[in-house]
């Protein structure tokens, strides 16, 4: 164990760096911080519920989904022959994940935009020994779909005091 006068090596992970940046910004009273792609992907990987947005004939729809992040795509399960199958497959969709803290008036949001398609053999190979998306909703949700993380953006907001 190093003593106080001995040098130590310190490697800061990107999560630690983001945490330090958050608290530094909070002390400065910063408002809106753009997140880089890596931090966005880390935040996506840390959550299990988000919202998928797509367009139907009568307008926009936004539905909550349990998901996993598998490398560079969002994977979730849905019912075959449902609304997503009829209106969203092979179209550009958005997927959003966020977290808010009303007391501290802070939070973050990550948005992925990409084409929604059926999951691939490679997706199933990645999931074989890892996490699978487990829907909370009842029903026969055996259709696996994916949204490639073509465009990823995120923001963190910290209230100025």
Secondary structure as a PSIPRED ss2 file (coil, helix, strand):
# PSIPRED VFORMAT (PSIPRED V4.0)

   1 X C   1.000  0.000  0.000
   2 X C   1.000  0.000  0.000
   3 X C   1.000  0.000  0.000
   4 X C   1.000  0.000  0.000
   5 X C   1.000  0.000  0.000
   6 X C   1.000  0.000  0.000
   7 X C   1.000  0.000  0.000
   8 X C   1.000  0.000  0.000
   9 X C   1.000  0.000  0.000
  10 X C   1.000  0.000  0.000
  11 X C   1.000  0.000  0.000
  12 X C   1.000  0.000  0.000
  13 X C   1.000  0.000  0.000
  14 X H   0.000  1.000  0.000
  15 X H   0.000  1.000  0.000
  16 X H   0.000  1.000  0.000
  17 X H   0.000  1.000  0.000
  18 X H   0.000  1.000  0.000
  19 X H   0.000  1.000  0.000
  20 X H   0.000  1.000  0.000
  21 X H   0.000  1.000  0.000
  22 X H   0.000  1.000  0.000
  23 X H   0.000  1.000  0.000
  24 X H   0.000  1.000  0.000
  25 X H   0.000  1.000  0.000
  26 X H   0.000  1.000  0.000
  27 X H   0.000  1.000  0.000
  28 X H   0.000  1.000  0.000
  29 X C   1.000  0.000  0.000
  30 X C   1.000  0.000  0.000
  31 X C   1.000  0.000  0.000
  32 X E   0.000  0.000  1.000
  33 X E   0.000  0.000  1.000
  34 X E   0.000  0.000  1.000
  35 X E   0.000  0.000  1.000
  36 X C   1.000  0.000  0.000
  37 X H   0.000  1.000  0.000
  38 X H   0.000  1.000  0.000
  39 X H   0.000  1.000  0.000
  40 X H   0.000  1.000  0.000
  41 X H   0.000  1.000  0.000
  42 X H   0.000  1.000  0.000
  43 X H   0.000  1.000  0.000
  44 X H   0.000  1.000  0.000
  45 X H   0.000  1.000  0.000
  46 X H   0.000  1.000  0.000
  47 X C   1.000  0.000  0.000
  48 X C   1.000  0.000  0.000
  49 X E   0.000  0.000  1.000
  50 X E   0.000  0.000  1.000
  51 X E   0.000  0.000  1.000
  52 X E   0.000  0.000  1.000
  53 X E   0.000  0.000  1.000
  54 X E   0.000  0.000  1.000
  55 X E   0.000  0.000  1.000
  56 X E   0.000  0.000  1.000
  57 X C   1.000  0.000  0.000
  58 X C   1.000  0.000  0.000
  59 X E   0.000  0.000  1.000
  60 X E   0.000  0.000  1.000
  61 X E   0.000  0.000  1.000
  62 X E   0.000  0.000  1.000
  63 X E   0.000  0.000  1.000
  64 X E   0.000  0.000  1.000
  65 X E   0.000  0.000  1.000
  66 X E   0.000  0.000  1.000
  67 X E   0.000  0.000  1.000
  68 X E   0.000  0.000  1.000
  69 X E   0.000  0.000  1.000
  70 X E   0.000  0.000  1.000
  71 X C   1.000  0.000  0.000
  72 X C   1.000  0.000  0.000
  73 X E   0.000  0.000  1.000
  74 X E   0.000  0.000  1.000
  75 X E   0.000  0.000  1.000
  76 X E   0.000  0.000  1.000
  77 X E   0.000  0.000  1.000
  78 X E   0.000  0.000  1.000
  79 X C   1.000  0.000  0.000
  80 X C   1.000  0.000  0.000
  81 X C   1.000  0.000  0.000
  82 X C   1.000  0.000  0.000
  83 X H   0.000  1.000  0.000
  84 X H   0.000  1.000  0.000
  85 X H   0.000  1.000  0.000
  86 X H   0.000  1.000  0.000
  87 X H   0.000  1.000  0.000
  88 X C   1.000  0.000  0.000
  89 X C   1.000  0.000  0.000
  90 X C   1.000  0.000  0.000
  91 X C   1.000  0.000  0.000
  92 X E   0.000  0.000  1.000
  93 X E   0.000  0.000  1.000
  94 X E   0.000  0.000  1.000
  95 X E   0.000  0.000  1.000
  96 X E   0.000  0.000  1.000
  97 X E   0.000  0.000  1.000
  98 X E   0.000  0.000  1.000
  99 X E   0.000  0.000  1.000
 100 X E   0.000  0.000  1.000
 101 X E   0.000  0.000  1.000
 102 X C   1.000  0.000  0.000
 103 X C   1.000  0.000  0.000
 104 X C   1.000  0.000  0.000
 105 X C   1.000  0.000  0.000
 106 X E   0.000  0.000  1.000
 107 X E   0.000  0.000  1.000
 108 X E   0.000  0.000  1.000
 109 X E   0.000  0.000  1.000
 110 X E   0.000  0.000  1.000
 111 X E   0.000  0.000  1.000
 112 X E   0.000  0.000  1.000
 113 X E   0.000  0.000  1.000
 114 X E   0.000  0.000  1.000
 115 X E   0.000  0.000  1.000
 116 X E   0.000  0.000  1.000
 117 X E   0.000  0.000  1.000
 118 X E   0.000  0.000  1.000
 119 X C   1.000  0.000  0.000
 120 X C   1.000  0.000  0.000
 121 X H   0.000  1.000  0.000
 122 X H   0.000  1.000  0.000
 123 X H   0.000  1.000  0.000
 124 X H   0.000  1.000  0.000
 125 X H   0.000  1.000  0.000
 126 X H   0.000  1.000  0.000
 127 X H   0.000  1.000  0.000
 128 X C   1.000  0.000  0.000
 129 X C   1.000  0.000  0.000
 130 X C   1.000  0.000  0.000
 131 X C   1.000  0.000  0.000
 132 X C   1.000  0.000  0.000
 133 X C   1.000  0.000  0.000
 134 X C   1.000  0.000  0.000
 135 X C   1.000  0.000  0.000
 136 X C   1.000  0.000  0.000
 137 X C   1.000  0.000  0.000
 138 X C   1.000  0.000  0.000
 139 X C   1.000  0.000  0.000
 140 X C   1.000  0.000  0.000
 141 X C   1.000  0.000  0.000
 142 X C   1.000  0.000  0.000
 143 X E   0.000  0.000  1.000
 144 X E   0.000  0.000  1.000
 145 X E   0.000  0.000  1.000
 146 X E   0.000  0.000  1.000
 147 X E   0.000  0.000  1.000
 148 X E   0.000  0.000  1.000
 149 X C   1.000  0.000  0.000
 150 X C   1.000  0.000  0.000
 151 X E   0.000  0.000  1.000
 152 X E   0.000  0.000  1.000
 153 X E   0.000  0.000  1.000
 154 X E   0.000  0.000  1.000
 155 X E   0.000  0.000  1.000
 156 X E   0.000  0.000  1.000
 157 X E   0.000  0.000  1.000
 158 X E   0.000  0.000  1.000
 159 X C   1.000  0.000  0.000
 160 X C   1.000  0.000  0.000
 161 X C   1.000  0.000  0.000
